[in-house]
Amino acid sequence: MPVPFCIGVFLWLVYGIVLGALPIILANVGTLAPAGLILALKLRYEG
């Protein structure tokens, strides 16, 4: 579940960057940081 979620948030981040929409960019950076951390820890400790 964390992988598709991170991919989706990343794609929204790219969309926000393309549009130049700061609220979309900030929201997705703020979401992707902890989601990416969760994904990294899951991959590291659960294999």
N, C-alpha and C positions, 0 to 999 in steps of 0.2 A: 504493500500500500504506500509506503513512503516514496518509492521510486516514481510512480505515476504522478503523485502529488507534487513532488519537486519539479518534475518535467513541466507540469501544467503551470506552476507558479513561475518557472523560468520563462516559459513562452509568454505569459502575461507581462513579465518584466520586459522582454524584448519588444512586445507590442507597445508598452508604455514609452520605451525609449524611442521607437520609430515615430510615435505620435508627438513626443516631446511633452507628455502629460506628467507633470511632477507628482500629482497625487497617486497615480497608478504606479509610478516608479517607486515612490517611497513605501507604499503599501506592500508591494511585492518584495522589495529588499527586506523590509521588516518581517515578512513571512518566510522568505527563502533562507534567511540566516539561521533561525532556530530549526527549521525543517531540514536544512542541509546538515546541521549538526546532529540531529536525531538520526538521519540516514547514515552519516559517517560512523556514528557510534554503533548503530545497529549492524552495519557491515563489518566493523572491526571486532565486535564482541560476540556476534552470533554466526558470523561466517556466512 
